Amino acid sequence: MAVKIRLRRVGKKKQPYYRIIVTDSRFPRDGRFIEIVGFYNPLEKQVKLFKEKISDWVKKGAKPSETVKNILKKEKII
């Protein structure tokens, strides 16, 4: 099972809001997930991350997507 940390889109049309989730890479973008590890609102530039959960999953071998990796670098987690 390849575990990824990626974005899951929620919110209305033309008002995107994302949850940062841990999921199996075979599941669809907005499908089943294992755990929510943060939130991202690109319109208001708001980011809320659960740093302990993210570091635990990275230690377990979860790979962040490119977008999530950039968010984590900005927040100085990676």
Contact map, one row per residue, 1 for C-alpha under 8 A:
111000000000000000000001100000000000000000000000000000000000000000000000000000
111100000000000000000001110000000000000000000000000000000000010000000000000000
111110000000000000000111100000000000000000000000000000000000111000000000000000
011111000000000000000111100000000000000000000000000000000000011110000000000000
001111100000000000011110000000000000000000000000000000000000011110010000000000
000111110000000000011110000000000000000000000000000000000000000110110000000000
000011111000000001111000000010000000000000000000000000000000000000010000000000
000001111100000001111000000011000000000000000000000000000000000000000000000000
000000111110000111100000000011000000000000000000000000000000000000000000000000
000000011111000111100000000000000000000000000000000000000000000000000000000000
000000001111101111000000000000000000000000000000000000000000000000000000000000
000000000111111100000000000000000000000000000000000000000000000000000000000000
000000000011111100000000000000000000000000000000000000000000000000000000000000
000000000001111100000000000000000000000000000000000000000000000000000000000000
000000000011111110000000000000000000000000100000000000000000000000000000000000
000000001111111111000000000000000000000011100000000000000000000000000000000000
000000001110001111100000000000000000001111000000000000000000000000000000000000
000000111110000111110000000000000000001110000000000000000000000000000000000000
000000111100000011111000000000000001111100000000000000000000000000000000000000
000011110000000001111100000000000001111100000000000000000000000000010000000000
000011110000000000111110000000001111110000000000000000000000000000000000000000
001111000000000000011111000000001111100000000000000000001000010000000000000000
001111000000000000001111101000011110000000000000000000000000000000000000000000
111100000000000000000111111000001100000000000000000000000000000000000000000000
111100000000000000000011111100000000000000000000000000000000000000000000000000
010000000000000000000001111100000000000000000000000000000000000000000000000000
000000000000000000000011111110111000000000000000000000000000000000000000000000
000000000000000000000000111111110000000000000000000000000000000000000000000000
000000111000000000000000001111100000000000000000000000000000000000000000000000
000000011000000000000000000111110000000000000000000000000000000000000000000000
000000000000000000000000001111111000000000000000000000000000000000000000000000
000000000000000000000010001101111100000000000000000000000000000000000000000000
000000000000000000001111001000111111000000000000000000000000000000000000000000
000000000000000000001111000000011111000000000000000000000000000000000000000000
000000000000000000001110000000001111100000000000000000000000000000000000000000
000000000000000000111100000000001111110000000000000000000000000000000000000000
000000000000000000111100000000000011111000000000111011000000000000000000000000
000000000000000000111000000000000001111100000011110000000000000000000000000000
000000000000000011110000000000000000111110000011100000000000000000000000000000
000000000000000011110000000000000000011111001111000000000000000000000000000000
000000000000000111000000000000000000001111111110000000000000000000000000000000
000000000000000110000000000000000000000111111100000000000000000000000000000000
000000000000001100000000000000000000000011111100000000000000000000000000000000
000000000000000000000000000000000000000011111100000000000000000000000000000000
000000000000000000000000000000000000000111111110000000000000000000000000000000
000000000000000000000000000000000000000111111111000000000000000000000000000000
000000000000000000000000000000000000011110001111100000000000000000000000000000
000000000000000000000000000000000000011100000111110000000000000000000000000000
000000000000000000000000000000000000111000000011111001000000000000000000000000
000000000000000000000000000000000000110000000001111111000000000000000000000000
000000000000000000000000000000000000100000000000111111100000000000000000000010
000000000000000000000000000000000000000000000000011111110000000000000000000000
000000000000000000000000000000000000100000000000011111111000000000000000000000
000000000000000000000000000000000000100000000000111111111100000000000000000000
000000000000000000000000000000000000000000000000001111111110000000000000000000
000000000000000000000000000000000000000000000000000111111111000000000000000000
000000000000000000000100000000000000000000000000000011111111110000000000000000
000000000000000000000000000000000000000000000000000001111111111000000000000000
000000000000000000000000000000000000000000000000000000111111110000000000000000
000000000000000000000000000000000000000000000000000000011111110000000000000000
001000000000000000000000000000000000000000000000000000001111111000000000000000
011110000000000000000100000000000000000000000000000000001111111100000000000000
001110000000000000000000000000000000000000000000000000000100111110000000000000
000111000000000000000000000000000000000000000000000000000000011111111000000000
000111000000000000000000000000000000000000000000000000000000001111111000000000
000000000000000000000000000000000000000000000000000000000000000111111100000000
000001000000000000000000000000000000000000000000000000000000000111111110000000
000011100000000000010000000000000000000000000000000000000000000111111111000000
000000000000000000000000000000000000000000000000000000000000000111111111100001
000000000000000000000000000000000000000000000000000000000000000001111111110000
000000000000000000000000000000000000000000000000000000000000000000111111111000
000000000000000000000000000000000000000000000000000000000000000000011111111111
000000000000000000000000000000000000000000000000000000000000000000001111111111
000000000000000000000000000000000000000000000000000000000000000000000111111110
000000000000000000000000000000000000000000000000000000000000000000000011111110
000000000000000000000000000000000000000000000000000000000000000000000001111111
000000000000000000000000000000000000000000000000001000000000000000000001111111
000000000000000000000000000000000000000000000000000000000000000000001001100111
